[in-house]
C-alpha cells in the first residue's frame, strides 16, 4: 500500500527560492533562475517563488501563470482571473475578449520595464489554500485537483514550512507503481 504524508514529499521553505514582498518581479525571476541552476539531481525545476513579509513569514507565492499575468496589467483591471480560470471558455470567447479589451495588442511589450516596476506583493497569490504537513498524499491530490493548482503551501500550525508540488507527487506515485506493482504482476 502507498502511504505517504505531505511532509515526506514537500520541499522545505529553506530549500525553495524566496523573495521579499517589496522585491520586484525582476528580482523574483532572478531568484527562480538561480535556484533552478542549483537543484539537486532528479528534482524537477522550481516553478514558483515564495514571498516573505518583513517578519520573514511566507505570505504568498508567484508561479509561472502569475508572472505571465503580470505582463498584461489589463487582466487585473477587467477580470477576476481566479474565477475565470475555473470555467471552461471556448476559443471564440477568449478571442473576443482579447479583441474587445485590447489584451496583448500593445506591441511591443516593454518586458524589462514591467519586470523592474512590478512589486511581488502586486502579483503574488496570497495564502488562501494550504495543507497541513501530516495530511496524506491522497488528501493532497484531492486538494490539487479541486483547487486546480500545481502546488500547495504546506503548514505546521500557522507557519508555512514547505510546498508540495503536483510533479513531486506524480513522480513518487509513478515510481511506486512501476517498482511495486510490477513485482505483484510477476508473482501472479
N, C-alpha and C positions, 0 to 999 in steps of 0.2 A: 504494500500500500504506500502511496505517496503522501507523506505527512511532513510538511514543512511550514514553518511560521514565517511571517513577513520579515522579522528581524534576521532570519537566516539568509535572505536574498537581497535585502536592502543594501544600498550604498550609503555608508555613514556620511553625515554632513561634512565632517572633516576631510573627506576624500573628494567631495564634489566642488566644482567651481562655484565661487560665490562673489558677489559684489555688494557694495553699499547701495541703498535705495537712491541716494543722491548721485551715484555714478551715472555716466552717460551710456547710451546704447552702444557706443563705440567701445567703452571700457568692458561692457558685458561680452561683446563679440570677441574681444582680445582674450578675456579670461577663458571663454569657451574654447577658443582656438588653442591656447596654450595647454589647457587641461587635456584636450584630445591628442596633443603631441606626446603626452606622458602617461597615457593609460596603460594599465597592466595588459600583458598579452592575453588574448582570448576574451577580453572585456570589450563590449560594444562601446562605440563613441558616446560621449555625453551629448544630449540633445536639448539641454536646458542649463540655465544658470540660476542658482538660488540667490535670493535677495535678502540682505540683512538690514536691520534698522540701527539706530545709534547705540542701542544696548547690545548689539551683536545677535539679536534674536532673528530667526528666519521669519520673514513676513510675506514671502511670495516666491514665485518662480517665473522665469521668462523662457519659453520654449520657442521652437522654430516658427510656429504659427504666429506667436506674439511679435517676434522680430519682423516677420513679413507684414503683419497688420500695421505695424508702426510706420512702414514706408508709405502707407496711404492713409493719412490722418482723417480723410473724409469718412472712413468706415465708422469711426467712433462718433462722429457728428450725427450721422443719419441712422445708424443701425445698432440694435442690441445684438451684437455678433454672437454672444454666448447662446441666446435663444435661437437665432437663425441657424447656428451650427447643428442644432438638434433636429432640424427639419430636412426633409428631402425636397430639394428645389430642382426644378427642371433646368436644362441648359438654356432654354429660351428665356426663362425668368431671370436667370443670372445675367445673361447677355443684355437683357433690357435694363437691369439695374446698373450695369456698367455704363451703358449709354445714357440713361436718364440722369445719373448722378455724376457723370463725367469721371468715373473712377479709373485710375491708371491711365488717363488720357493726357496728362500734363507731361509731354516729352520734352526734354529728357528729365528724369527724376534725379535730383541732387542728393544722391545717397550719402555722400560724406557730410553734407550739411545736416541732414536728418539725424544721422548717427551721432554727430557731435552735439546736437542741441536737444535731443530727446533724453529725458531722465528715466532711469529704470523704474521708478515708482509710477510713472505715467503709463508704462506698457506692461508691467508685471501682472500676473494673475495672482490676486491676493489669496491667502489660505482660506478657502471655504470648505474644501474637501480634504480629509485626512483619514488615515487608517492607523490604528494602534499597532505597535510592534509585535504584540503577542497574538494578533489575529492570524487566521490560517491563510494560506495561499489561495484556497478556494474562495474565501471571503474577498481577498484582493482582486481575484479575477472577476468576481461578480461586480465589484465597485468600478473596476476599469471599464467593463462593458456598459454598465448603467450610466456612468458619468462620461462615457465616450472620450476617454483621455488616454494618453500614452504613459503617464506616470502619476503617482500619488505621493504626497509628502507623508512621512511616517512620524508618528508622535509617540512619546512616552509621557503620559500625563499631558501637561500643557506645552511641553517642549518638543520642537521638531528635531528629530535625531537622525533622519535619513530620508531617502527617497527610494521607492520601489518602482521599477520600470517594467512595462509590458515585455520588452525584449529580454530582460533577465528571467522573468517568469517563464516565458516561452522556451528559452534555452534550457532551463532546468527541467521542464516537463519533457521536452524533446529528448534530452539526454536520458532521463529516467525511462521513458517508453522504449527507446532503442536498446538500452542495456538490460532493462529488467523484463520487458515483455518478450523480447527475443529469446531469453532464457526459458521463459514459460512455454513459448511456442515450440522450442526444441524438445522439451520434456513431454509434450503431448503425444 
